[in-house]
Amino acid sequence: MLIHGDAAFAGQGIVQETLNMSELPGYATGGTLHVIVNNQIGFTTDPAESRSTTYATDVAKMLQVPIFHVNGEDPEAVAQVIHLAMDYRREFHRDVVIDMYAYRRYGHNEGDEPEFTQPLMYAAIKRRKSVREGYLDRLLALGGVTQAEADQIARARRENLERELSVARSPEYQLKGNELRGTWAGYLGGDDAAVPEPDTGVPEATLARLLDALTHVPDGFTPHPKIARWLGQRREMAEGKRPLDWSAAEALALATLAVEGHPVRVSGQDSQRGTFSHRHAALTDLQTGARWLPLQHLAPDQAPVTIVNSPLSEAGVLGFEYGYSLEMPEIWEAQFGDFVNGAQVIVDQFLVSAEDKWERLSGLALLLPHGFEGQGPEHSSARLERFMALAADDNIQLIQPTTPAQYYHALRRQVVRPLRKPLVVMTPKSLLRHPQVVSSLDELAAGRFRRILPDAAGLAPDGVTRVLLATGKVYYDLAKAREESGRRDVAILRLEQLYPLADSELAAALEPYRPGTPLVWVQEEPENMGAWRTLRVRFGETLLGRWPFSGVTRESSASPATGSAKSHALEQQQLVERAFAVEVRM
């Protein structure tokens, strides 16, 4: 059941988004009872100033479901409508809307003065009896109750309320949200450092078998020729003849979780195929249009796997998935990372703050494609800086993995580790098919997610005169430039987990390098975006008091990126050159 105000039902776009989702297979709840407490006012705004429709409920006409209008001063009529609505929902498993026409007797709250803006309306309200008094007069006239009986009911209810209030105020009473029960038994919130990192590897033979199983289709199923070739490449990965790409690692993470008994749910715009035509979790028969989801056919006793395409909505869908995640961990994917902007309210009000506000845990994972590709400002930022600014008190996990194995281990860690925190993943775009962004089955079979990846070039630490610290796609640009220039004196470390990040982890990663060696943060984003400002505020000009700390970024900008591919390429070249320059100042 959802309870709405009339102004909110007509005015909030997320209501329409949610109504649109109600009949979709991946989002059906069996029907929702919408009760609109129609106060004929939105704080101080009259209906004529807040909606263009006759009724606040008119947006619900898109569903062709019953919309009942009932007088809120008639308790028996309200009760009858409630019963009718519940019967309808139970029979047809669809939404039903009740518009309870009423008013706020004391305005927006008891301390408000509504006559400032609605004097005529509140003059009329003052002349009316309260609902209880009006209904009591009717019952007394009908002989259904005596005055003494009515007074006794009122006294009993007040005594009950006072008794419960005294219990709530007593020193012995406390909310015990940390005592998780039911679905949440065995899970933990709180301190990230208190929960060890689990080994998330799976035997190589199991991985090979599952990856091969993902390439099989039913007899008579005709995949697209390009998909058939893609499935053949997957079989070569299973046989060890070809390294694993990003989507294969993701598929294995989901497959291993499912066969281990963990339900899997992935939703988002185009999430079945993948916005970048890389996932192909649902295959379509070229002749019949029938769908086949290999992840659902791995073992007879596997857990359910649900992968659904969402409507073109962010706030509504992410809100739904957050609610779903209160019962089980899952994954939501934005079509492009930038599009999470449309769900910022859900992120702020629930995702990053619910544990602190309400002691409610969530294991929701957000996949936000991110990276500067020369495609313009609307496809160049998942607003990493916002998540960095929102991160505090171990409220979220924020990562930007650069290898398929890292991504695989991160997804498995999210479920296997008893710690339950939302996971924000800055996932790649061009790296999905980058020839160097590959991993072996062995890397998935052993180990765990690593928050910082050491230099991969095998440099002698004593010969290093500069350490570059980066995250995400720019690492591969830096590695290529180092190789082409022969700079054996520059080490490149990858920050795979941006939050939480303990000083001890950074110190351990930098321990091989002499104190005083310049440490340079390199990011693709402008100076006022990305992780730079958060890191600068945290560490200052000298990281951990041992390594001079500076940054290389694009210039500060109101827009994330240029819309010119040539300008983007030039900026990227200059960025990389500055990272290797003799002196960096910022």
Steps between C-alpha positions, in 0.01 A plus 500: 500500500622848412363816661530818293410864534291641218766757404773237497300246299437754225831683524774244554625337182613191686131416557446474125824301462386253765149466354658426162706222656208333676397273212851413380615141560814597688324742733150365563416477870158341471332837526546805720228677698551875453325713763504872424429713803359789301544813711396730212824689554876453467629685808391846379431422133145451372420218253447756220865600543643150531345287226347530155248220552158488660598235750829432676457137396479560126856379441384155617263476203799377299449159664125463436446386859225602744531846652261547792410847629365497852401760760758489779239625750293183450685219685258230385536598135881499538486154658281366219735639235801347676335156501402536134852608405659210685261253338587638157873479564473144632294388200684676216849562648505856373528847650196680635474866601293661775458878499388581854370855478583673827686795649770587755309637794797697636680576177835349403579437867375607841739798504390632163253783431313389185277809495799699372439350155165310515275714726168401341571129505609502862208717605278222363707228672468675837122484470505123454513241773791256509451165325460323834242746627301492177501120484409475869199725447385267223546186712321659793208591274484143371528355848808302407701619799443694822692805609641304794624224268661753267674673792627166630645413157678836491639456853622147425676607181667795670614284792648250255686775314632653821614158619689433180652849508632444852659173388667673206638768731626257764879444540456126447351550155736518204495422132711195431557541128838331526334173598427385148242227459326311224649570158774711659616252762876459473561825313685801638510876464736742667878502470644382169836418654339266754389253232786312326526487122384152390665276245265516204667255265325194355680186371614543142323182389170637633555830322577325172192280531268792576643718225451217251143448624427866429574440130236231448154568354200265465459277198340693216604839642652726233725773637609795289816413302701761693373355827595152380858621445492669841390174663786325323744748651350430841565128449862578418521694827363199685764281336778737596575593139395862541520735801177615663353840420288716727161346418630143542633585846166657592309199372718268707450710811123475462512133400711393796279690742187340354630143522614569856141582591505882490210661309614741229306799371630747242281779370542816300453657161602242236666286766426170323707578191708771661504858378836437336387171346736307722295301753248296296358345816177433307531351153228550238407237242552652156199313358242506779604785730501262799731590788754272669684595818791257542559616859165345592601153378827417676391247763170347613544632855637845418354819644275718283663737252299802384633742240245754384495805279357799684297790365688817411491611861764552763330625816206260485707195412782568744241564771338164422835321501602664827181370659567159348855508643360530851413133456787376281820637346474584131637708212358803328669631188466848356496507122778755521656601829392857439137393521524434872450876523129435451499286816703731721214535750495122553877500546491785751191404701549126515812346353771694681314594818254227599739309724575815696139624510306178543753219551379342178758309299509461123728302273385675184770528233494784246680449169577842358682494163765769515797625306597787271459371145462818296123453484409832658396622845186289536699177467812588694426498870320287752575784742762315696553817702146484638549150637836602644331792676220277630736234635536505880474265798557195276159558342581377148766319300626692197718316251634539146650163403733485201510126428230236445638300791470797734141554390422131548644494851322825593159363401557176685633686804179702509299184566746267673626755752257539793546878498203663330569839343383649171763447229558771241699370202642736240495252212677555166381569148790478255681263734230240443686406181849632572756231404689549827194489725490124533553243774570129515286231655777455753461861618132433567568165661728638770523806718272786589422860410803726547433859597829624354681335210880533505709600203482232230830578323731340754706815554780513756359727775840662558497628142154658522505880496124550477191303596177554307181409683190459282163329480307362205558533129775764513735233640522335159582831333776557754636146464511533121681834519754358744570206274535716189732747672704239682454671835622235740518752780122556532283257696121489448271381778127447461253608764229238446295586810458869563294456816548372764875544470715473811826686540665168581403359160654795318810486717548131426465556125751787504745340741740382224561860388735738676343771715516827310424335165240723329154343498269628227126436482387479135135515399310558176238720663529878540665627817164569669369150424622146554685399815771767506351761733395240756846344499667842517293605801569170672876477441613858434829570323683202654333161504534332841783742575741312272426557130448845339148488357373688192246446225459501124146562374313681229433865579203581720182506296126546534451218249657156542655475153532644155266390222781497243681168451810683375506734798454202730795316345720809531400552862570137580842517338590813695371342822726197458800714404456713812488187715850409382635857506796586718303729728132504590332780693138524609 
